[in-house]
Amino acid sequence: MKTPVVAALSLSLMLLPGCEKSDSGDQTSDSGEPALDSGNNSEPTYGNGTLGLRFAIDDDVAESMDLPPTGMFLGEVYNAEDVTGLGPNDGAVPLTDFTAELDLAVDGTPSDVVYTTPVFEMAEVTVLGTLDVDGSGGASGGDPITLPHQTSFDVLEGSSEVVVELNMLYPGG
């Protein structure tokens, strides 16, 4: 059975054509530089790392909202291999779920780190979720949501920060 977050995302994403993974996610190491292996190799080392999650909302999405982009973010993190452009595969189990209180800037400026994941061994994860702006306890019409093809991130050895962007409003009323 799909969780309310996954069910809401799956419904929303069925309306979108061509949902493919984007490699445009911002990712940096603790020093602010691109996260690379500490050896002489310039290739990053994947897996065995944590992600510090920062959040932002697309400014066009924020402008179209009836309420400010403030509330509880209800999120789940999946192995990216278990997620398609329409959401998690049937039977996929989140690696972790979390909540975070957010008050996002309407101009798209990312928040500070509000959640740090546990250590993940895999090379890539996808963060899915909704910002419950109306206090309904889950995704409802007008709540901003993530899109799977835009919230997949490489897990680099050690710790790194990523920006999870909310790029669509949950349809319906």
N, CA and C of each residue as an Amber inpcrd file, in Angstrom:
protein
   519
   0.8470000  -1.1840000   0.0000000   0.0000000   0.0000000   0.0000000
   0.8850000   1.2380000   0.0000000   0.5530000   2.2010000  -0.8320000
   1.3390000   3.4240000  -0.9210000   0.9890000   4.3520000   0.2370000
   1.9970000   5.0610000   0.7360000   1.7700000   6.0460000   1.7870000
   1.0390000   7.2360000   1.1880000   0.4210000   8.1150000   2.0150000
  -0.2890000   9.2760000   1.4690000   0.6090000  10.1670000   0.6160000
   1.8700000  10.3390000   1.0200000   2.7880000  11.1730000   0.2400000
   3.0100000  10.5570000  -1.1290000   3.2860000   9.2690000  -1.1820000
   3.5480000   8.5920000  -2.4520000   2.3030000   8.5740000  -3.3140000
   1.1560000   8.3050000  -2.7330000  -0.0870000   8.2870000  -3.5000000
  -0.3610000   9.6530000  -4.1040000  -0.1520000  10.7040000  -3.3330000
  -0.3780000  12.0590000  -3.8240000   0.5770000  12.3900000  -4.9610000
   1.8460000  12.0280000  -4.8050000   2.8310000  12.3120000  -5.8500000
   2.5330000  11.5150000  -7.1050000   2.1710000  10.2640000  -6.9590000
   1.8760000   9.4370000  -8.1220000   0.7100000  10.0060000  -8.9070000
  -0.3460000  10.4240000  -8.2190000  -1.4930000  11.0180000  -8.8780000
  -1.0940000  12.2880000  -9.6220000  -0.3390000  13.1530000  -8.9760000
   0.0770000  14.4100000  -9.5890000   0.9500000  14.1830000 -10.7990000
   1.8460000  13.2260000 -10.7170000   2.8210000  13.0210000 -11.7680000
   2.2500000  12.3310000 -12.9920000   1.1210000  11.6730000 -12.8500000
   0.4940000  11.0680000 -14.0190000   0.0680000  12.1440000 -15.0110000
  -0.0520000  13.3790000 -14.5310000  -0.4560000  14.4840000 -15.3900000
   0.7080000  15.0770000 -16.1620000   1.9340000  14.7330000 -15.8200000
   3.1050000  15.3370000 -16.4370000   3.6880000  14.4710000 -17.5390000
   3.9580000  15.0410000 -18.7050000   4.6300000  14.2770000 -19.7580000
   6.1280000  14.2610000 -19.5470000   6.7920000  13.2120000 -19.9780000
   8.2600000  13.1560000 -20.0390000   8.9630000  13.3740000 -18.7340000
   8.5470000  12.7360000 -17.6660000   9.2260000  12.8910000 -16.3840000
  10.5080000  12.0790000 -16.4040000  11.6270000  12.7580000 -16.5400000
  12.9260000  12.1040000 -16.5530000  13.8120000  12.7480000 -15.5140000
  14.8060000  12.0170000 -15.0620000  15.7190000  12.5110000 -14.0470000
  16.5030000  13.7090000 -14.5610000  16.6440000  14.6950000 -13.7130000
  17.4530000  15.8650000 -14.0270000  18.7240000  15.7910000 -13.2050000
  19.8240000  16.1350000 -13.8000000  21.0880000  16.1600000 -13.0710000
  21.4210000  17.5670000 -12.5970000  20.4070000  18.4200000 -12.4750000
  20.6690000  19.8100000 -12.1410000  20.6630000  20.0770000 -10.6430000
  20.4930000  19.0610000  -9.7940000  20.4660000  19.2810000  -8.3520000
  21.7900000  19.8220000  -7.8550000  21.7090000  20.8130000  -6.9770000
  22.9230000  21.3970000  -6.4120000  23.4790000  20.4710000  -5.3560000
  24.7780000  20.1990000  -5.3950000  25.3770000  19.3000000  -4.4240000
  26.7960000  19.7700000  -4.1370000  27.0940000  19.9770000  -2.8460000
  28.4130000  20.4200000  -2.4440000  28.8690000  19.6350000  -1.2250000
  30.1690000  19.6620000  -0.9750000  30.7260000  19.0230000   0.2080000
  30.6430000  19.9910000   1.3770000  31.1570000  19.5530000   2.5350000
  31.1590000  20.3990000   3.7250000  31.8480000  21.7320000   3.4860000
  32.8600000  21.7790000   2.6130000  33.6180000  22.9960000   2.3740000
  32.9510000  23.9040000   1.3500000  31.8450000  23.4570000   0.7560000
  31.1940000  24.2540000  -0.2670000  31.6860000  23.9420000  -1.6650000
  32.7270000  23.1520000  -1.7630000  33.2730000  22.7470000  -3.0630000
  32.5660000  21.4910000  -3.5280000  32.6020000  21.1980000  -4.8310000
  32.0200000  19.9260000  -5.2700000  32.6290000  18.7790000  -4.4780000
  31.7820000  17.8610000  -4.0140000  32.2300000  16.7640000  -3.1670000
  33.0100000  15.7510000  -3.9990000  34.2880000  15.6240000  -3.7270000
  35.1620000  14.7040000  -4.4480000  35.8860000  13.7940000  -3.4790000
  36.3620000  12.6820000  -3.9720000  37.1800000  11.7500000  -3.2070000
  38.4100000  12.4930000  -2.6890000  38.8580000  12.1800000  -1.4800000
  39.9840000  12.8950000  -0.8790000  41.3360000  12.4680000  -1.4390000
  41.3850000  11.4160000  -2.2640000  42.6490000  10.9690000  -2.8450000
  43.0310000  11.8050000  -4.0440000  43.9880000  11.3230000  -4.8150000
  44.4410000  12.0380000  -5.9990000  43.4750000  11.8910000  -7.1680000
  42.5190000  11.0200000  -7.0360000  41.5470000  10.7770000  -8.0840000
  40.5260000  11.9140000  -8.0940000  40.2390000  12.4920000  -9.2610000
  39.2760000  13.5810000  -9.3260000  37.8450000  13.0780000  -9.4590000
  37.6530000  11.7840000  -9.5330000  36.3060000  11.2090000  -9.6050000
  35.7170000  11.1040000  -8.1980000  34.4450000  11.4660000  -8.0450000
  33.8180000  11.3400000  -6.7270000  33.6550000   9.8790000  -6.3170000
  33.6190000   9.6490000  -5.0200000  33.3700000   8.3230000  -4.4720000
  31.9190000   8.2830000  -4.0210000  31.1440000   7.3330000  -4.5610000
  29.7180000   7.2720000  -4.2980000  29.3940000   6.2920000  -3.1830000
  28.3210000   6.5930000  -2.4460000  27.8400000   5.7370000  -1.3780000
  28.5160000   6.0410000  -0.0670000  27.9840000   5.4600000   1.0010000
  28.5210000   5.6370000   2.3440000  28.5610000   7.1120000   2.7400000
  27.4260000   7.7930000   2.5390000  27.3790000   9.2120000   2.8560000
  26.0200000   9.6550000   3.3620000  26.0020000  10.8640000   3.8960000
  24.7660000  11.4970000   4.3450000  24.4960000  12.7200000   3.4840000
  23.2400000  13.1150000   3.4470000  22.8490000  14.3230000   2.7310000
  22.2290000  15.3050000   3.7110000  22.7140000  16.5330000   3.6890000
  22.0830000  17.6190000   4.4290000  21.0540000  18.2420000   3.5010000
  19.7780000  18.1310000   3.8470000  18.7140000  18.6030000   2.9640000
  18.3600000  20.0540000   3.2500000  18.4810000  20.8520000   2.2030000
  18.0080000  22.2360000   2.1950000  16.7820000  22.2450000   1.2800000
  15.9070000  23.2000000   1.4400000  14.6790000  23.2330000   0.6610000
  14.4860000  24.5900000   0.0100000  13.8600000  24.5690000  -1.1650000
  13.5080000  25.7880000  -1.8880000  12.2120000  25.5280000  -2.6380000
  11.5430000  26.6040000  -2.9750000  10.3350000  26.4890000  -3.7930000
  10.5480000  27.3110000  -5.0500000  10.1200000  26.7660000  -6.1730000
  10.1880000  27.4960000  -7.4370000   9.4000000  28.7960000  -7.2710000
   9.9810000  29.9230000  -7.6830000   9.3250000  31.2060000  -7.4510000
   7.9830000  31.3180000  -8.1850000   7.8470000  30.7180000  -9.3590000
   6.5600000  30.7400000 -10.0620000   5.5050000  29.9420000  -9.2940000
   5.9150000  28.8220000  -8.6950000   4.9980000  28.0270000  -7.8850000
   4.5740000  28.8330000  -6.6600000   5.5250000  29.4880000  -5.9990000
   5.2150000  30.2860000  -4.8070000   4.2320000  31.4070000  -5.1390000
   4.4250000  32.0430000  -6.2890000   3.5360000  33.1410000  -6.6860000
   2.1110000  32.6630000  -6.9460000   1.9480000  31.4160000  -7.3570000
   0.6150000  30.9110000  -7.6870000  -0.1270000  30.3390000  -6.4830000
   0.5110000  30.3450000  -5.3130000  -0.1040000  29.7650000  -4.1170000
  -1.0590000  30.7420000  -3.4320000  -2.1190000  30.1800000  -2.8280000
  -3.0520000  30.9790000  -2.0390000  -2.5200000  31.2420000  -0.6320000
  -1.6780000  30.3350000  -0.1260000  -1.0910000  30.4470000   1.2100000
   0.4160000  30.5680000   1.0810000   1.1040000  31.1240000   2.0760000
   2.5730000  31.2010000   2.0110000   3.2000000  29.7990000   2.0940000
   4.4020000  29.6340000   1.5280000   5.0760000  28.3230000   1.5550000
   5.6770000  28.0180000   2.9250000   4.8000000  27.8170000   3.8710000
   5.1660000  27.5700000   5.2650000   4.3410000  26.3980000   5.7840000
   5.0020000  25.5000000   6.5000000   4.2870000  24.3780000   7.0910000
   5.2060000  23.1990000   7.3100000   4.5990000  22.0380000   7.5320000
   5.3540000  20.8150000   7.7840000   5.6230000  20.1090000   6.4540000
   6.9070000  19.8270000   6.1770000   7.2620000  19.0150000   5.0120000
   7.2000000  17.5630000   5.4380000   6.4640000  16.7630000   4.6760000
   6.3340000  15.3320000   4.9280000   7.1230000  14.6240000   3.8390000
   8.2600000  14.0380000   4.1920000   9.1490000  13.5040000   3.1740000
   9.5200000  12.0470000   3.3500000   9.9330000  11.4610000   2.2360000
  10.4430000  10.0940000   2.1960000  11.6490000  10.0740000   1.2690000
  12.6260000   9.2340000   1.5970000  13.8200000   9.0730000   0.7690000
  13.8560000   7.6320000   0.2850000  14.0150000   7.4630000  -1.0250000
  14.0410000   6.1480000  -1.6640000  15.3670000   5.9240000  -2.3670000
  15.7300000   4.6590000  -2.5170000  16.8090000   4.3040000  -3.4290000
  16.3260000   4.7470000  -4.8070000  17.1280000   5.5300000  -5.5310000
  16.7080000   6.0660000  -6.8250000  16.3570000   4.9630000  -7.8190000
  16.9370000   3.7730000  -7.6530000  16.6110000   2.6590000  -8.5500000
  15.1700000   2.1910000  -8.3810000  14.5230000   2.5600000  -7.2700000
  13.1490000   2.1580000  -6.9950000  12.1240000   3.2140000  -7.3980000
  12.5730000   4.2820000  -8.0910000  11.6950000   5.4020000  -8.4200000
  11.7550000   5.6890000  -9.9190000  10.5840000   5.9330000 -10.5090000
  10.4960000   6.3640000 -11.9060000  10.0190000   7.8140000 -11.9180000
   9.8050000   8.3490000 -13.0930000   9.2880000   9.7060000 -13.2150000
   7.8930000   9.8700000 -12.6460000   7.1920000   8.7580000 -12.4170000
   5.8490000   8.8090000 -11.8400000   5.8260000   8.5290000 -10.3470000
   6.9880000   8.2860000  -9.7520000   7.0480000   8.0130000  -8.3170000
   7.6410000   6.6550000  -8.0400000   7.5430000   6.2060000  -6.7910000
   8.1240000   4.9120000  -6.4170000   7.4410000   3.7530000  -7.1410000
   8.2250000   2.7370000  -7.4600000   7.6700000   1.5110000  -8.0270000
   6.7640000   0.8500000  -6.9930000   5.7990000   0.0650000  -7.4610000
   4.9440000  -0.6880000  -6.5380000   5.8250000  -1.5430000  -5.6380000
   5.5590000  -1.5070000  -4.3610000   6.3060000  -2.3010000  -3.3960000
   7.5840000  -1.6490000  -2.8960000   7.9730000  -0.4880000  -3.4650000
   9.1830000   0.2000000  -2.9950000   8.9650000   0.6820000  -1.5660000
   9.9870000   0.5190000  -0.7620000   9.9140000   0.9170000   0.6400000
  10.8910000   2.0760000   0.8540000  10.4320000   3.1520000   1.5010000
  11.3600000   4.2630000   1.7530000  12.5320000   3.8270000   2.6350000
  13.6970000   4.3850000   2.3500000  14.8680000   4.1500000   3.1960000
  14.6890000   4.8500000   4.5340000  14.0270000   5.9930000   4.4980000
  13.7030000   6.7490000   5.7060000  12.5590000   7.6850000   5.3710000
  11.8120000   8.0680000   6.3900000  10.8350000   9.1410000   6.2240000
  11.1260000  10.1750000   7.2970000  10.6730000  11.3990000   7.0450000
  11.0170000  12.4830000   7.9680000  10.0110000  13.6120000   7.8170000
  10.0030000  14.4840000   8.8050000   9.2400000  15.7290000   8.7370000
  10.1920000  16.8640000   9.0710000   9.8890000  18.0310000   8.5340000
  10.6860000  19.2210000   8.8220000   9.7890000  20.4400000   8.7000000
   9.8320000  21.3070000   9.6820000   9.0630000  22.5440000   9.6420000
   9.7950000  23.5160000   8.7100000   9.0780000  24.0280000   7.6880000
   9.6950000  24.9060000   6.6960000   8.9620000  26.2420000   6.6230000
   9.7380000  27.2900000   6.3660000   9.2240000  28.6270000   6.0670000
  10.0710000  29.1090000   4.8900000   9.6230000  28.7960000   3.6740000
  10.4450000  29.0040000   2.4810000  10.3080000  30.4080000   1.9160000
  11.4030000  30.9180000   1.3700000  11.4240000  32.2190000   0.7180000
  10.7080000  32.1160000  -0.6260000   9.8320000  33.0690000  -0.9130000
   9.0590000  33.0250000  -2.1580000   9.9130000  33.3240000  -3.3860000
  11.1300000  33.8210000  -3.1860000  12.0100000  34.1150000  -4.3330000
  12.8680000  32.9190000  -4.7300000  12.6620000  31.7640000  -4.0840000
  13.4030000  30.5580000  -4.4410000  14.7150000  30.3740000  -3.7090000
  15.0590000  31.2640000  -2.7920000  16.2880000  31.1310000  -2.0180000
  16.1940000  29.8800000  -1.1400000  17.2120000  29.0010000  -1.1950000
  17.1570000  27.7690000  -0.3850000  17.2520000  28.0570000   1.1210000
  16.6380000  27.1910000   1.8860000  16.7200000  27.2390000   3.3410000
  18.1070000  26.7800000   3.7920000  18.3510000  26.9000000   5.0640000
  19.5030000  26.2410000   5.6640000  19.2140000  24.7410000   5.6830000
  20.1970000  23.9350000   6.0860000  19.9640000  22.4940000   6.2360000
  18.9490000  22.3010000   7.3580000  17.8650000  21.5820000   7.0460000
  16.8260000  21.3390000   8.0480000  16.7150000  19.8690000   8.4210000
  17.3750000  18.9960000   7.6540000  17.3490000  17.5710000   7.9670000
  18.6030000  16.9300000   7.3880000  19.2280000  16.0740000   8.1800000
  20.3720000  15.2960000   7.7000000  19.9670000  13.8340000   7.6970000
  20.1670000  13.1940000   6.5500000  19.7650000  11.7990000   6.3870000
  20.6850000  10.8760000   7.1720000  20.2270000   9.6490000   7.3810000
  21.1630000   8.6280000   7.8720000  22.1760000   8.3200000   6.7650000
  23.1790000   7.5240000   7.0850000  24.1770000   7.1190000   6.0890000
  23.5130000   6.1790000   5.0850000  23.7010000   6.4760000   3.7950000
  23.2000000   5.6170000   2.7270000  24.3760000   4.9730000   2.0260000
  24.2700000   3.6780000   1.7640000  25.3170000   2.9280000   1.0720000
  25.2150000   3.0560000  -0.4490000  23.9870000   3.3040000  -0.9560000
  23.8030000   3.3470000  -2.4080000  24.3120000   4.6640000  -2.9860000
  24.4440000   4.7060000  -4.3140000  25.0460000   5.8530000  -4.9920000
  24.0590000   6.9850000  -5.2610000  22.7630000   6.6970000  -5.2530000
  21.7870000   7.7280000  -5.6010000  20.4780000   7.4820000  -4.8740000
  19.8760000   8.5710000  -4.3790000  18.5820000   8.4990000  -3.7180000
  17.6460000   9.5510000  -4.3120000  16.3470000   9.3510000  -4.0840000
  15.3340000  10.3160000  -4.5140000  14.5320000  10.7440000  -3.3000000
  14.3870000  12.0510000  -3.1410000  13.6130000  12.6310000  -2.0390000
  12.2420000  13.0120000  -2.5920000  11.1860000  12.4880000  -1.9690000
   9.8190000  12.7960000  -2.3710000   9.0640000  13.3650000  -1.1900000
   8.1490000  14.2910000  -1.4640000   7.3530000  14.8090000  -0.3620000
   6.4830000  15.9820000  -0.7380000   5.7790000  16.4810000   0.2610000
   4.8710000  17.6120000   0.1090000   5.0290000  18.5670000   1.2850000
   4.8080000  19.8420000   1.0300000   4.7810000  20.8540000   2.0750000
   3.3070000  21.1010000   2.4080000   2.9000000  20.6920000   3.5860000
   1.5080000  20.7920000   4.0230000   1.2340000  22.2210000   4.4970000
   0.8770000  23.1070000   3.5630000   0.6930000  24.5230000   3.9010000
  -0.6470000  24.8000000   4.5660000  -1.6140000  23.8940000   4.3910000
  -2.9450000  24.1310000   4.9560000  -3.2000000  23.3430000   6.2430000
  -2.1990000  22.6010000   6.7200000  -2.3410000  21.8690000   7.9800000
  -3.2770000  20.6840000   7.9150000  -3.5070000  20.1260000   6.7150000
  -4.4420000  19.0110000   6.5590000  -3.8420000  17.6690000   6.9830000
  -2.5250000  17.6200000   7.1870000  -1.8790000  16.3790000   7.5930000
  -1.3610000  15.5470000   6.4340000  -1.4570000  16.0560000   5.2160000
  -0.9730000  15.3450000   4.0320000  -1.1370000  16.2140000   2.8080000
  -0.8430000  15.6510000   1.6550000  -0.9500000  16.4000000   0.4100000
  -2.4130000  16.6850000   0.0970000  -2.7010000  17.9440000  -0.1700000
  -4.0480000  18.3430000  -0.5810000  -3.9140000  19.4620000  -1.6040000
  -5.0070000  19.7710000  -2.2720000  -4.9840000  20.7670000  -3.3380000
  -4.2750000  22.0450000  -2.9240000  -3.2870000  22.4540000  -3.7070000
  -2.5420000  23.6780000  -3.4440000  -1.2630000  23.5060000  -2.6410000
  -0.9980000  22.3020000  -2.1280000   0.2590000  22.0630000  -1.4060000
   1.3870000  21.8600000  -2.4120000   2.5510000  22.4930000  -2.1960000
   3.6970000  22.2570000  -3.0840000   4.2640000  20.8470000  -2.8830000
   4.6880000  20.2280000  -3.9950000   5.2400000  18.8730000  -3.9480000
   6.5540000  18.8100000  -4.7190000   7.3130000  17.7620000  -4.4560000
   8.5410000  17.4910000  -5.2050000   8.1910000  16.6780000  -6.4460000
   9.0870000  16.7000000  -7.4190000   8.9680000  15.8830000  -8.6240000
  10.1600000  14.9330000  -8.6570000   9.9200000  13.6280000  -8.7970000
  11.0070000  12.6430000  -8.6940000  12.1790000  12.8990000  -9.6390000
  11.9000000  13.3570000 -10.8390000  12.9800000  13.5600000 -11.7980000
  13.8220000  14.7830000 -11.4640000  13.4100000  15.5710000 -10.4790000
  14.1810000  16.7490000 -10.0950000  14.7260000  16.6680000  -8.6700000
  14.4480000  15.5770000  -7.9810000  14.9220000  15.4540000  -6.5990000
  15.6770000  14.1540000  -6.3760000  16.4090000  13.7090000  -7.3990000
  17.3220000  12.5720000  -7.2580000  18.7230000  13.1300000  -7.0790000
  19.4390000  12.5920000  -6.0990000  20.7500000  13.1320000  -5.7530000
  21.7760000  12.0200000  -5.5980000  22.9940000  12.2980000  -6.0340000
  24.1050000  11.3880000  -5.7960000  24.4290000  11.3880000  -4.3130000
  24.7080000  10.2230000  -3.7830000  25.1830000  10.0940000  -2.4020000
  26.6940000   9.9740000  -2.5000000  27.3890000  10.9880000  -2.0450000
  28.8470000  11.0020000  -2.0790000  29.3950000  10.6080000  -0.7230000
  30.5400000   9.9690000  -0.7220000  31.1500000   9.5360000   0.5250000
  31.3140000  10.7290000   1.4550000  30.9870000  10.5320000   2.7230000
  31.0610000  11.6110000   3.7060000  29.7220000  12.3160000   3.8050000
  29.7590000  13.6370000   3.8590000  28.5050000  14.3920000   3.9360000
  28.5050000  15.4810000   2.8780000  27.3410000  15.7290000   2.3380000
  27.1830000  16.7930000   1.3560000  25.7910000  17.3850000   1.5090000
  25.6160000  18.5750000   0.9550000  24.3320000  19.2610000   1.0200000
  23.6770000  19.2470000  -0.3540000  22.3540000  19.1350000  -0.3540000
  21.5770000  19.2000000  -1.5840000  20.3840000  20.1200000  -1.3590000
  19.8560000  20.6610000  -2.4460000  18.6670000  21.4990000  -2.3820000
  17.5060000  20.7270000  -2.9950000  16.4910000  20.4760000  -2.1810000
  15.2700000  19.8000000  -2.6170000  14.2900000  20.9040000  -3.0020000
  13.9350000  20.9470000  -4.2960000  13.0470000  22.0130000  -4.7580000
  11.6330000  21.4880000  -4.9570000  10.6870000  22.2650000  -4.4750000
   9.2720000  21.9690000  -4.6830000   8.8560000  22.7060000  -5.9500000
   8.4710000  21.9340000  -6.9830000   8.2750000  22.5010000  -8.3120000
   6.8690000  22.4160000  -8.8510000   5.9220000  21.9830000  -8.0580000
   4.5590000  21.8390000  -8.5550000   3.5900000  21.8970000  -7.3920000
   2.3660000  22.3440000  -7.6690000   1.3170000  22.3080000  -6.6500000
   0.4910000  21.0500000  -6.8530000   0.1510000  20.4070000  -5.7420000
  -0.7030000  19.2370000  -5.8010000  -2.0460000  19.6740000  -6.3710000
  -2.5050000  18.9860000  -7.4220000  -3.7610000  19.4080000  -8.0500000
  -4.9720000  19.0020000  -7.2090000  -6.0630000  19.6190000  -7.4900000
  -7.3000000  19.2650000  -6.8040000  -7.6540000  20.2650000  -5.7440000
  -8.7490000  20.0370000  -5.0970000  -9.2060000  20.9860000  -4.1110000
  -9.7810000  20.3570000  -2.9440000
